[in-house]
Amino acid sequence: MHCMIAWGAGNGGVPLSSTDHETMEAALAGKDWVRTFPGAVVVTLADDAERQVLQDKLVEASKAINGRAFILISPLMATGTGIYRGFLQQPVWEPLNKKTV
């Protein structure tokens, strides 16, 4: 299964730094994931319990940068049940669809 995770600054006037993004991505260590762009990834997870553990790690990572990163995590989606569709510049769809099909 997989889910989409995104994070960004709660205050649009003060964007996250590259170091902030690195801190958030460090919470994904050991996971199979692909970056769409800084602050947005698709990650492969075994089950909802693993998703919850990762969510907790991302919350801790956000706290490590003074709570500046707001996090959005989709529900789990079973691999092979479809592909992501919508607007996203190419060539980003290709690695996302490879991971989810």
N, C-alpha and C positions, 0 to 999 in steps of 0.2 A: 504494500500500500504506500501511498505517498500523500503529502499535503504541501500546500503552498504557504510560505512564511514571508512576511514583509515587515520591515521596521523603518522608521523614519523619525525625524525630529518632531516633537509635538508643537514646537514653535517654528513655523516656516521661515521666520526671519533669521534663525540661527541654525543652519543646516548641520548635520552630523559631519564630523571630520573623518578622514580616512582611518585614523586610529580608532575612532568610535565604531566604525564598520568592522574593523579587524577584531575588536573586542566582542562584538555580537557574533561574528562568524566563528570565533574561537569556541562558542557554545555548541557549534555543530561538529566539533572534532569527533572523529570516529564514525560519523554518519556518511551515507552516500547521498551527496547533494550536488545540485547544479545551480549556479548563479545566473539569474536573468539580467540583473544589473545591481549595482551596490544597494543593498537593503532589501533584496527580493530573491528568494531561493525556492526551489522545489527539493524536498528531502524525502528519501525512502525510509519508511518506518515499518516495524513489524505489526504493531497494534496500538490501541489507544493508550495503554499504559506507557509505552515508549514515547508516545506523543506528549503525554503529561510530564514525563521526566524532562523531555527536551524543552517544553514550555517553561518549566521551573528554571532550567539553566538559562534560558533567554531572559527571563525576568531578572535573575541574578546578574546577568551581564549588563542589563539596562541599569540596574542599581549601581553597578561598578562605574558607570559613566553618569552618575548623579541623576538617574531616571530620565535622561534626555531622550532615550529611544522608546517610542511607542511601538507595540508589537501587534501584528494581525496574523492569526494562524487559522487556516481553513480546516474544516473537518477532514478526516482521512478519506481518501478516494481509492478504491480498489484498482490495481494495475490492470490494464486491458479493458476497462469499462468505458473508455472514451479518451478523447484527446482534448487539450485545452483549446478553446476557440474564442476569438474575440480580437481586439486590436492590440497588437504589440509589434514593434518594428522587427523586420527580418534582420539577421538570421536567428533571432532568439527563439522562435517557435520550434525550430528543428531539434535542439538539444532537450527542450522541455518535452516534446512529443516522444522522443526516443526513450526518455526516462519513464513515461507514463503508459506506453503501449506494450 
